């Protein structure tokens, strides 16, 4: 029952993100609104980490499976992509390196901040 409750909390936050996307005239995906709402809930204490921790770990563990439908969709739309394949490849490579670099820098910054806080 604990896992169902945790999953329902995550679904509620996701639903609230969908509502925000519908109400706010910004070009922001609903998933980003949901993540920001969950972050705000965790920071303010409205949502406790223990209330979502176990299901969150499970969802992160199965995340690679979530890319299978997207990959199949790319294979099915090969005809449309074949003309711009080189551009898509360059954009994918550049954005991947950029995301990896920014993620590494943010991680280093957080680790250093925690070390300073611990001293």
N, CA, C and O atoms as CSV, one atom per row, in Angstrom:
chain,resi,resn,atom,element,x,y,z
A,1,UNK,N,N,0.816,-1.195,0.000
A,1,UNK,CA,C,0.000,0.000,0.000
A,1,UNK,C,C,0.866,1.269,0.000
A,1,UNK,O,O,0.478,2.308,-0.534
A,2,UNK,N,N,2.052,1.149,0.617
A,2,UNK,CA,C,2.973,2.277,0.688
A,2,UNK,C,C,3.372,2.739,-0.715
A,2,UNK,O,O,3.425,3.937,-0.993
A,3,UNK,N,N,3.650,1.779,-1.591
A,3,UNK,CA,C,4.085,2.112,-2.952
A,3,UNK,C,C,2.959,2.749,-3.756
A,3,UNK,O,O,3.200,3.649,-4.560
A,4,UNK,N,N,1.755,2.294,-3.545
A,4,UNK,CA,C,0.600,2.874,-4.249
A,4,UNK,C,C,0.439,4.332,-3.829
A,4,UNK,O,O,0.218,5.203,-4.671
A,5,UNK,N,N,0.547,4.597,-2.535
A,5,UNK,CA,C,0.410,5.965,-2.034
A,5,UNK,C,C,1.510,6.858,-2.620
A,5,UNK,O,O,1.239,7.981,-3.044
A,6,UNK,N,N,2.740,6.361,-2.642
A,6,UNK,CA,C,3.843,7.143,-3.201
A,6,UNK,C,C,3.624,7.415,-4.684
A,6,UNK,O,O,3.857,8.525,-5.163
A,7,UNK,N,N,3.174,6.390,-5.405
A,7,UNK,CA,C,2.937,6.573,-6.837
A,7,UNK,C,C,1.801,7.560,-7.081
A,7,UNK,O,O,1.863,8.348,-8.024
A,8,UNK,N,N,0.776,7.530,-6.253
A,8,UNK,CA,C,-0.334,8.473,-6.398
A,8,UNK,C,C,0.114,9.905,-6.146
A,8,UNK,O,O,-0.385,10.831,-6.787
A,9,UNK,N,N,1.048,10.098,-5.224
A,9,UNK,CA,C,1.588,11.446,-4.985
A,9,UNK,C,C,2.309,11.942,-6.230
A,9,UNK,O,O,2.135,13.089,-6.643
A,10,UNK,N,N,3.117,11.074,-6.824
A,10,UNK,CA,C,3.842,11.465,-8.042
A,10,UNK,C,C,2.861,11.728,-9.181
A,10,UNK,O,O,3.051,12.671,-9.950
A,11,UNK,N,N,1.823,10.915,-9.301
A,11,UNK,CA,C,0.811,11.147,-10.330
A,11,UNK,C,C,0.073,12.467,-10.104
A,11,UNK,O,O,-0.240,13.176,-11.060
A,12,UNK,N,N,-0.202,12.793,-8.855
A,12,UNK,CA,C,-0.872,14.056,-8.546
A,12,UNK,C,C,-0.005,15.238,-8.953
A,12,UNK,O,O,-0.500,16.202,-9.537
A,13,UNK,N,N,1.277,15.168,-8.647
A,13,UNK,CA,C,2.190,16.252,-9.029
A,13,UNK,C,C,2.272,16.354,-10.553
A,13,UNK,O,O,2.318,17.453,-11.106
A,14,UNK,N,N,2.289,15.212,-11.222
A,14,UNK,CA,C,2.313,15.208,-12.691
A,14,UNK,C,C,1.040,15.838,-13.246
A,14,UNK,O,O,1.092,16.613,-14.201
A,15,UNK,N,N,-0.090,15.507,-12.653
A,15,UNK,CA,C,-1.362,16.090,-13.078
A,15,UNK,C,C,-1.377,17.593,-12.857
A,15,UNK,O,O,-1.854,18.339,-13.712
A,16,UNK,N,N,-0.863,18.046,-11.725
A,16,UNK,CA,C,-0.782,19.480,-11.474
A,16,UNK,C,C,0.121,20.172,-12.497
A,16,UNK,O,O,-0.140,21.309,-12.888
A,17,UNK,N,N,1.182,19.485,-12.928
A,17,UNK,CA,C,2.030,20.017,-13.988
A,17,UNK,C,C,1.269,20.160,-15.300
A,17,UNK,O,O,1.465,21.131,-16.030
A,18,UNK,N,N,0.399,19.194,-15.602
A,18,UNK,CA,C,-0.439,19.287,-16.803
A,18,UNK,C,C,-1.391,20.476,-16.709
A,18,UNK,O,O,-1.608,21.179,-17.696
A,19,UNK,N,N,-1.951,20.698,-15.538
A,19,UNK,CA,C,-2.850,21.842,-15.346
A,19,UNK,C,C,-2.088,23.149,-15.534
A,19,UNK,O,O,-2.592,24.076,-16.167
A,20,UNK,N,N,-0.877,23.226,-14.987
A,20,UNK,CA,C,-0.057,24.433,-15.163
A,20,UNK,C,C,0.239,24.686,-16.635
A,20,UNK,O,O,0.188,25.828,-17.092
A,21,UNK,N,N,0.549,23.623,-17.383
A,21,UNK,CA,C,0.829,23.789,-18.814
A,21,UNK,C,C,-0.397,24.318,-19.539
A,21,UNK,O,O,-0.281,25.122,-20.464
A,22,UNK,N,N,-1.566,23.867,-19.119
A,22,UNK,CA,C,-2.809,24.299,-19.755
A,22,UNK,C,C,-3.128,25.750,-19.410
A,22,UNK,O,O,-3.602,26.499,-20.264
A,23,UNK,N,N,-2.870,26.154,-18.163
A,23,UNK,CA,C,-3.252,27.487,-17.707
A,23,UNK,C,C,-2.234,28.569,-18.039
A,23,UNK,O,O,-2.614,29.706,-18.318
A,24,UNK,N,N,-0.954,28.238,-18.014
A,24,UNK,CA,C,0.082,29.238,-18.245
A,24,UNK,C,C,0.468,29.282,-19.723
A,24,UNK,O,O,0.727,28.241,-20.327
A,25,UNK,N,N,0.508,30.467,-20.301
A,25,UNK,CA,C,0.799,30.585,-21.736
A,25,UNK,C,C,2.295,30.580,-22.044
A,25,UNK,O,O,2.767,31.407,-22.825
A,26,UNK,N,N,3.035,29.669,-21.446
A,26,UNK,CA,C,4.474,29.589,-21.685
A,26,UNK,C,C,4.787,28.300,-22.439
A,26,UNK,O,O,4.089,27.300,-22.268
A,27,UNK,N,N,5.828,28.310,-23.271
A,27,UNK,CA,C,6.192,27.091,-24.001
A,27,UNK,C,C,7.030,26.139,-23.150
A,27,UNK,O,O,8.153,25.794,-23.516
A,28,UNK,N,N,6.479,25.721,-22.021
A,28,UNK,CA,C,7.176,24.843,-21.090
A,28,UNK,C,C,6.405,23.523,-21.018
A,28,UNK,O,O,5.187,23.536,-20.839
A,29,UNK,N,N,7.088,22.391,-21.152
A,29,UNK,CA,C,6.395,21.102,-21.070
A,29,UNK,C,C,5.818,20.864,-19.673
A,29,UNK,O,O,6.338,21.363,-18.675
A,30,UNK,N,N,4.749,20.101,-19.629
A,30,UNK,CA,C,4.087,19.803,-18.361
A,30,UNK,C,C,5.016,19.055,-17.411
A,30,UNK,O,O,4.918,19.222,-16.195
A,31,UNK,N,N,5.907,18.242,-17.944
A,31,UNK,CA,C,6.816,17.493,-17.079
A,31,UNK,C,C,7.749,18.427,-16.313
A,31,UNK,O,O,8.109,18.145,-15.170
A,32,UNK,N,N,8.139,19.525,-16.930
A,32,UNK,CA,C,9.002,20.499,-16.248
A,32,UNK,C,C,8.232,21.188,-15.126
A,32,UNK,O,O,8.756,21.377,-14.028
A,33,UNK,N,N,6.983,21.562,-15.409
A,33,UNK,CA,C,6.146,22.134,-14.353
A,33,UNK,C,C,6.005,21.145,-13.200
A,33,UNK,O,O,6.090,21.532,-12.034
A,34,UNK,N,N,5.792,19.881,-13.520
A,34,UNK,CA,C,5.650,18.864,-12.493
A,34,UNK,C,C,6.908,18.730,-11.659
A,34,UNK,O,O,6.836,18.634,-10.433
A,35,UNK,N,N,8.061,18.722,-12.312
A,35,UNK,CA,C,9.327,18.634,-11.581
A,35,UNK,C,C,9.529,19.847,-10.668
A,35,UNK,O,O,9.983,19.712,-9.532
A,36,UNK,N,N,9.187,21.025,-11.178
A,36,UNK,CA,C,9.324,22.227,-10.357
A,36,UNK,C,C,8.359,22.203,-9.174
A,36,UNK,O,O,8.715,22.617,-8.071
A,37,UNK,N,N,7.141,21.719,-9.403
A,37,UNK,CA,C,6.180,21.605,-8.308
A,37,UNK,C,C,6.649,20.599,-7.261
A,37,UNK,O,O,6.513,20.841,-6.062
A,38,UNK,N,N,7.198,19.477,-7.710
A,38,UNK,CA,C,7.712,18.481,-6.769
A,38,UNK,C,C,8.902,19.043,-5.987
A,38,UNK,O,O,9.007,18.830,-4.779
A,39,UNK,N,N,9.783,19.750,-6.662
A,39,UNK,CA,C,10.917,20.386,-5.987
A,39,UNK,C,C,10.424,21.386,-4.949
A,39,UNK,O,O,10.916,21.407,-3.821
A,40,UNK,N,N,9.455,22.212,-5.325
A,40,UNK,CA,C,8.902,23.181,-4.375
A,40,UNK,C,C,8.259,22.469,-3.192
A,40,UNK,O,O,8.409,22.898,-2.048
A,41,UNK,N,N,7.547,21.390,-3.464
A,41,UNK,CA,C,6.924,20.627,-2.386
A,41,UNK,C,C,7.951,20.022,-1.450
A,41,UNK,O,O,7.762,20.022,-0.234
A,42,UNK,N,N,9.037,19.507,-2.009
A,42,UNK,CA,C,10.095,18.919,-1.182
A,42,UNK,C,C,10.829,19.989,-0.367
A,42,UNK,O,O,11.147,19.774,0.802
A,43,UNK,N,N,11.093,21.135,-0.986
A,43,UNK,CA,C,11.813,22.199,-0.278
A,43,UNK,C,C,10.976,22.821,0.833
A,43,UNK,O,O,11.512,23.196,1.875
A,44,UNK,N,N,9.663,22.935,0.619
A,44,UNK,CA,C,8.796,23.549,1.628
A,44,UNK,C,C,8.329,22.548,2.678
A,44,UNK,O,O,7.799,22.943,3.717
A,45,UNK,N,N,8.518,21.273,2.419
A,45,UNK,CA,C,8.084,20.266,3.381
A,45,UNK,C,C,6.666,19.785,3.176
A,45,UNK,O,O,6.184,18.946,3.937
A,46,UNK,N,N,5.982,20.303,2.156
A,46,UNK,CA,C,4.631,19.832,1.858
A,46,UNK,C,C,4.682,18.355,1.482
A,46,UNK,O,O,3.822,17.565,1.873
A,47,UNK,N,N,5.707,18.006,0.716
A,47,UNK,CA,C,5.950,16.609,0.362
A,47,UNK,C,C,7.246,16.202,1.057
A,47,UNK,O,O,8.284,16.836,0.865
A,48,UNK,N,N,7.183,15.179,1.837
A,48,UNK,CA,C,8.379,14.666,2.513
A,48,UNK,C,C,9.089,13.678,1.594
A,48,UNK,O,O,8.443,12.965,0.825
A,49,UNK,N,N,10.401,13.636,1.671
A,49,UNK,CA,C,11.181,12.746,0.817
A,49,UNK,C,C,10.747,11.297,0.996
A,49,UNK,O,O,10.690,10.543,0.024
A,50,UNK,N,N,10.443,10.903,2.215
A,50,UNK,CA,C,10.029,9.523,2.477
A,50,UNK,C,C,8.717,9.176,1.789
A,50,UNK,O,O,8.427,8.001,1.566
A,51,UNK,N,N,7.912,10.197,1.447
A,51,UNK,CA,C,6.625,9.967,0.802
A,51,UNK,C,C,6.760,9.584,-0.668
A,51,UNK,O,O,5.807,9.070,-1.253
A,52,UNK,N,N,7.921,9.822,-1.279
A,52,UNK,CA,C,8.095,9.526,-2.701
A,52,UNK,C,C,9.393,8.791,-3.011
A,52,UNK,O,O,9.650,8.466,-4.171
A,53,UNK,N,N,10.208,8.525,-2.011
A,53,UNK,CA,C,11.561,8.020,-2.229
A,53,UNK,C,C,11.606,6.646,-2.903
A,53,UNK,O,O,12.329,6.466,-3.884
A,54,UNK,N,N,10.845,5.678,-2.389
A,54,UNK,CA,C,10.931,4.313,-2.905
A,54,UNK,C,C,10.448,4.203,-4.345
A,54,UNK,O,O,11.101,3.569,-5.174
A,55,UNK,N,N,9.318,4.811,-4.642
A,55,UNK,CA,C,8.782,4.744,-6.005
A,55,UNK,C,C,9.659,5.542,-6.960
A,55,UNK,O,O,9.817,5.164,-8.120
A,56,UNK,N,N,10.229,6.641,-6.481
A,56,UNK,CA,C,11.136,7.423,-7.330
A,56,UNK,C,C,12.350,6.603,-7.730
A,56,UNK,O,O,12.775,6.630,-8.885
A,57,UNK,N,N,12.905,5.875,-6.772
A,57,UNK,CA,C,14.046,5.011,-7.093
A,57,UNK,C,C,13.662,3.966,-8.132
A,57,UNK,O,O,14.415,3.707,-9.071
A,58,UNK,N,N,12.493,3.370,-7.960
A,58,UNK,CA,C,12.036,2.367,-8.918
A,58,UNK,C,C,11.882,2.974,-10.311
A,58,UNK,O,O,12.317,2.382,-11.299
A,59,UNK,N,N,11.269,4.145,-10.392
A,59,UNK,CA,C,11.067,4.790,-11.696
A,59,UNK,C,C,12.399,5.144,-12.350
A,59,UNK,O,O,12.529,5.052,-13.571
A,60,UNK,N,N,13.375,5.543,-11.566
A,60,UNK,CA,C,14.699,5.846,-12.122
A,60,UNK,C,C,15.363,4.573,-12.629
A,60,UNK,O,O,16.033,4.587,-13.662
A,61,UNK,N,N,15.177,3.476,-11.906
A,61,UNK,CA,C,15.779,2.205,-12.328
A,61,UNK,C,C,15.208,1.708,-13.650
A,61,UNK,O,O,15.936,1.126,-14.455
A,62,UNK,N,N,13.918,1.927,-13.886
A,62,UNK,CA,C,13.316,1.435,-15.127
A,62,UNK,C,C,13.302,2.492,-16.231
A,62,UNK,O,O,12.722,2.269,-17.293
A,63,UNK,N,N,13.930,3.631,-15.991
A,63,UNK,CA,C,13.930,4.705,-16.985
A,63,UNK,C,C,14.424,4.281,-18.364
A,63,UNK,O,O,13.839,4.710,-19.359
A,64,UNK,N,N,15.471,3.459,-18.479
A,64,UNK,CA,C,15.896,3.053,-19.825
A,64,UNK,C,C,14.783,2.371,-20.630
A,64,UNK,O,O,14.745,2.498,-21.854
A,65,UNK,N,N,13.897,1.667,-19.971
A,65,UNK,CA,C,12.786,1.035,-20.685
A,65,UNK,C,C,11.851,2.058,-21.306
A,65,UNK,O,O,11.190,1.771,-22.304
A,66,UNK,N,N,11.792,3.236,-20.732
A,66,UNK,CA,C,10.903,4.281,-21.233
A,66,UNK,C,C,11.369,4.846,-22.577
A,66,UNK,O,O,10.598,5.503,-23.276
A,67,UNK,N,N,12.624,4.590,-22.937
A,67,UNK,CA,C,13.132,5.098,-24.207
A,67,UNK,C,C,12.828,4.164,-25.371
A,67,UNK,O,O,13.002,4.551,-26.527
A,68,UNK,N,N,12.385,2.961,-25.098
A,68,UNK,CA,C,12.097,2.007,-26.171
A,68,UNK,C,C,11.003,2.515,-27.105
A,68,UNK,O,O,11.199,2.463,-28.319
A,69,UNK,N,N,9.844,3.013,-26.605
A,69,UNK,CA,C,8.825,3.520,-27.537
A,69,UNK,C,C,9.328,4.674,-28.403
A,69,UNK,O,O,8.986,4.758,-29.583
A,70,UNK,N,N,10.134,5.557,-27.827
A,70,UNK,CA,C,10.671,6.674,-28.613
A,70,UNK,C,C,11.595,6.163,-29.711
A,70,UNK,O,O,11.584,6.681,-30.828
A,71,UNK,N,N,12.393,5.151,-29.397
A,71,UNK,CA,C,13.309,4.584,-30.393
A,71,UNK,C,C,12.536,3.914,-31.520
A,71,UNK,O,O,12.894,4.049,-32.690
A,72,UNK,N,N,11.493,3.202,-31.172
A,72,UNK,CA,C,10.674,2.558,-32.198
A,72,UNK,C,C,9.996,3.613,-33.059
A,72,UNK,O,O,9.872,3.442,-34.271
A,73,UNK,N,N,9.561,4.696,-32.442
A,73,UNK,CA,C,8.961,5.783,-33.212
A,73,UNK,C,C,9.937,6.384,-34.204
A,73,UNK,O,O,9.555,6.727,-35.323
A,74,UNK,N,N,11.204,6.515,-33.802
A,74,UNK,CA,C,12.217,7.023,-34.733
A,74,UNK,C,C,12.426,6.058,-35.898
A,74,UNK,O,O,12.577,6.483,-37.043
A,75,UNK,N,N,12.434,4.775,-35.604
A,75,UNK,CA,C,12.613,3.796,-36.675
A,75,UNK,C,C,11.449,3.830,-37.656
A,75,UNK,O,O,11.640,3.681,-38.862
A,76,UNK,N,N,10.245,4.025,-37.134
A,76,UNK,CA,C,9.071,4.071,-38.013
A,76,UNK,C,C,9.041,5.330,-38.874
A,76,UNK,O,O,8.482,5.313,-39.970
A,77,UNK,N,N,9.634,6.422,-38.390
A,77,UNK,CA,C,9.621,7.669,-39.158
A,77,UNK,C,C,10.936,7.883,-39.906
A,77,UNK,O,O,11.315,9.021,-40.182
A,78,UNK,N,N,11.621,6.809,-40.230
A,78,UNK,CA,C,12.906,6.905,-40.925
A,78,UNK,C,C,12.776,7.652,-42.252
A,78,UNK,O,O,13.683,8.396,-42.627
A,79,UNK,N,N,11.685,7.471,-42.957
A,79,UNK,CA,C,11.503,8.157,-44.241
A,79,UNK,C,C,11.544,9.666,-44.097
A,79,UNK,O,O,12.125,10.357,-44.934
A,80,UNK,N,N,10.935,10.179,-43.051
A,80,UNK,CA,C,10.922,11.623,-42.831
A,80,UNK,C,C,12.285,12.123,-42.339
A,80,UNK,O,O,12.662,13.264,-42.605
A,81,UNK,N,N,13.009,11.282,-41.635
A,81,UNK,CA,C,14.296,11.700,-41.072
A,81,UNK,C,C,15.475,11.512,-42.015
A,81,UNK,O,O,16.525,12.122,-41.816
A,82,UNK,N,N,15.321,10.690,-43.022
A,82,UNK,CA,C,16.474,10.360,-43.866
A,82,UNK,C,C,17.091,11.581,-44.541
A,82,UNK,O,O,18.303,11.613,-44.753
A,83,UNK,N,N,16.291,12.579,-44.881
A,83,UNK,CA,C,16.821,13.772,-45.537
A,83,UNK,C,C,17.582,14.697,-44.612
A,83,UNK,O,O,18.448,15.450,-45.054
A,84,UNK,N,N,17.264,14.644,-43.336
A,84,UNK,CA,C,17.905,15.541,-42.380
A,84,UNK,C,C,18.699,14.765,-41.327
A,84,UNK,O,O,18.964,15.281,-40.241
A,85,UNK,N,N,19.073,13.537,-41.646
A,85,UNK,CA,C,19.744,12.675,-40.672
A,85,UNK,C,C,21.034,13.286,-40.152
A,85,UNK,O,O,21.303,13.219,-38.952
A,86,UNK,N,N,21.834,13.878,-41.021
A,86,UNK,CA,C,23.119,14.460,-40.599
A,86,UNK,C,C,22.896,15.603,-39.611
A,86,UNK,O,O,23.612,15.716,-38.615
A,87,UNK,N,N,21.909,16.446,-39.886
A,87,UNK,CA,C,21.608,17.567,-38.984
A,87,UNK,C,C,21.145,17.053,-37.624
A,87,UNK,O,O,21.576,17.548,-36.583
A,88,UNK,N,N,20.269,16.063,-37.644
A,88,UNK,CA,C,19.767,15.489,-36.398
A,88,UNK,C,C,20.916,14.858,-35.607
A,88,UNK,O,O,20.975,14.980,-34.383
A,89,UNK,N,N,21.810,14.197,-36.302
A,89,UNK,CA,C,22.957,13.566,-35.644
A,89,UNK,C,C,23.855,14.602,-34.977
A,89,UNK,O,O,24.294,14.405,-33.844
A,90,UNK,N,N,24.129,15.704,-35.671
A,90,UNK,CA,C,24.972,16.765,-35.108
A,90,UNK,C,C,24.282,17.399,-33.899
A,90,UNK,O,O,24.909,17.608,-32.860
A,91,UNK,N,N,23.002,17.701,-34.036
A,91,UNK,CA,C,22.259,18.306,-32.927
A,91,UNK,C,C,22.241,17.370,-31.727
A,91,UNK,O,O,22.412,17.813,-30.591
A,92,UNK,N,N,22.037,16.084,-31.971
A,92,UNK,CA,C,22.021,15.105,-30.879
A,92,UNK,C,C,23.368,15.027,-30.194
A,92,UNK,O,O,23.436,15.000,-28.965
A,93,UNK,N,N,24.440,14.991,-30.966
A,93,UNK,CA,C,25.780,14.897,-30.382
A,93,UNK,C,C,26.108,16.147,-29.570
A,93,UNK,O,O,26.598,16.044,-28.445
A,94,UNK,N,N,25.843,17.321,-30.129
A,94,UNK,CA,C,26.160,18.572,-29.434
A,94,UNK,C,C,25.328,18.703,-28.159
A,94,UNK,O,O,25.861,19.056,-27.107
A,95,UNK,N,N,24.037,18.424,-28.242
A,95,UNK,CA,C,23.188,18.565,-27.052
A,95,UNK,C,C,23.551,17.531,-25.989
A,95,UNK,O,O,23.468,17.822,-24.796
A,96,UNK,N,N,23.949,16.337,-26.401
A,96,UNK,CA,C,24.360,15.317,-25.429
A,96,UNK,C,C,25.607,15.763,-24.671
A,96,UNK,O,O,25.665,15.656,-23.446
A,97,UNK,N,N,26.594,16.258,-25.391
A,97,UNK,CA,C,27.827,16.726,-24.751
A,97,UNK,C,C,27.528,17.923,-23.854
A,97,UNK,O,O,28.083,18.024,-22.759
A,98,UNK,N,N,26.675,18.817,-24.291
A,98,UNK,CA,C,26.316,19.981,-23.505
A,98,UNK,C,C,25.626,19.578,-22.208
A,98,UNK,O,O,25.965,20.087,-21.140
A,99,UNK,N,N,24.662,18.670,-22.296
A,99,UNK,CA,C,23.937,18.217,-21.104
A,99,UNK,C,C,24.878,17.499,-20.153
A,99,UNK,O,O,24.800,17.698,-18.941
A,100,UNK,N,N,25.765,16.667,-20.681
A,100,UNK,CA,C,26.729,15.974,-19.823
A,100,UNK,C,C,27.645,16.969,-19.117
A,100,UNK,O,O,27.919,16.825,-17.926
A,101,UNK,N,N,28.108,17.958,-19.834
A,101,UNK,CA,C,28.993,18.960,-19.243
A,101,UNK,C,C,28.297,19.775,-18.167
A,101,UNK,O,O,28.839,19.958,-17.077
A,102,UNK,N,N,27.114,20.260,-18.463
A,102,UNK,CA,C,26.370,21.058,-17.487
A,102,UNK,C,C,26.016,20.211,-16.270
A,102,UNK,O,O,26.105,20.688,-15.138
A,103,UNK,N,N,25.619,18.971,-16.487
A,103,UNK,CA,C,25.287,18.084,-15.367
A,103,UNK,C,C,26.509,17.847,-14.487
A,103,UNK,O,O,26.400,17.856,-13.261
A,104,UNK,N,N,27.658,17.636,-15.096
A,104,UNK,CA,C,28.888,17.455,-14.335
A,104,UNK,C,C,29.257,18.686,-13.530
A,104,UNK,O,O,29.647,18.575,-12.367
A,105,UNK,N,N,29.137,19.866,-14.139
A,105,UNK,CA,C,29.460,21.098,-13.430
A,105,UNK,C,C,28.509,21.339,-12.261
A,105,UNK,O,O,28.940,21.730,-11.176
A,106,UNK,N,N,27.225,21.106,-12.480
A,106,UNK,CA,C,26.246,21.282,-11.400
A,106,UNK,C,C,26.509,20.291,-10.270
A,106,UNK,O,O,26.422,20.648,-9.096
A,107,UNK,N,N,26.829,19.048,-10.624
A,107,UNK,CA,C,27.130,18.047,-9.611
A,107,UNK,C,C,28.354,18.446,-8.798
A,107,UNK,O,O,28.346,18.340,-7.571
A,108,UNK,N,N,29.402,18.901,-9.467
A,108,UNK,CA,C,30.593,19.353,-8.756
A,108,UNK,C,C,30.279,20.531,-7.842
A,108,UNK,O,O,30.778,20.595,-6.718
A,109,UNK,N,N,29.471,21.445,-8.306
A,109,UNK,CA,C,29.102,22.613,-7.512
A,109,UNK,C,C,28.340,22.186,-6.263
A,109,UNK,O,O,28.592,22.704,-5.175
A,110,UNK,N,N,27.403,21.241,-6.414
A,110,UNK,CA,C,26.621,20.756,-5.266
A,110,UNK,C,C,27.522,20.032,-4.270
A,110,UNK,O,O,27.403,20.242,-3.063
A,111,UNK,N,N,28.417,19.188,-4.761
A,111,UNK,CA,C,29.329,18.458,-3.865
A,111,UNK,C,C,30.209,19.433,-3.100
A,111,UNK,O,O,30.398,19.275,-1.893
A,112,UNK,N,N,30.750,20.433,-3.775
A,112,UNK,CA,C,31.598,21.420,-3.093
A,112,UNK,C,C,30.797,22.223,-2.070
A,112,UNK,O,O,31.298,22.521,-0.986
A,113,UNK,N,N,29.562,22.573,-2.409
A,113,UNK,CA,C,28.724,23.326,-1.478
A,113,UNK,C,C,28.416,22.502,-0.238
A,113,UNK,O,O,28.397,23.032,0.873
A,114,UNK,N,N,28.177,21.217,-0.419
A,114,UNK,CA,C,27.900,20.348,0.729
A,114,UNK,C,C,29.146,20.181,1.598
A,114,UNK,O,O,29.043,20.129,2.824
A,115,UNK,N,N,30.310,20.097,0.980
A,115,UNK,CA,C,31.551,19.978,1.749
A,115,UNK,C,C,31.791,21.239,2.583
A,115,UNK,O,O,32.197,21.155,3.742
A,116,UNK,N,N,31.536,22.411,1.981
A,116,UNK,CA,C,31.710,23.657,2.708
A,116,UNK,C,C,30.716,23.757,3.862
A,116,UNK,O,O,31.049,24.249,4.940
A,117,UNK,N,N,29.508,23.291,3.626
A,117,UNK,CA,C,28.488,23.324,4.669
A,117,UNK,C,C,28.852,22.395,5.814
A,117,UNK,O,O,28.549,22.686,6.971
A,118,UNK,N,N,29.504,21.272,5.500
A,118,UNK,CA,C,29.898,20.301,6.514
A,118,UNK,C,C,31.046,20.767,7.377
A,118,UNK,O,O,31.200,20.284,8.498
A,119,UNK,N,N,31.858,21.692,6.893
A,119,UNK,CA,C,33.040,22.164,7.642
A,119,UNK,C,C,32.693,23.191,8.658
A,119,UNK,O,O,33.573,23.682,9.364
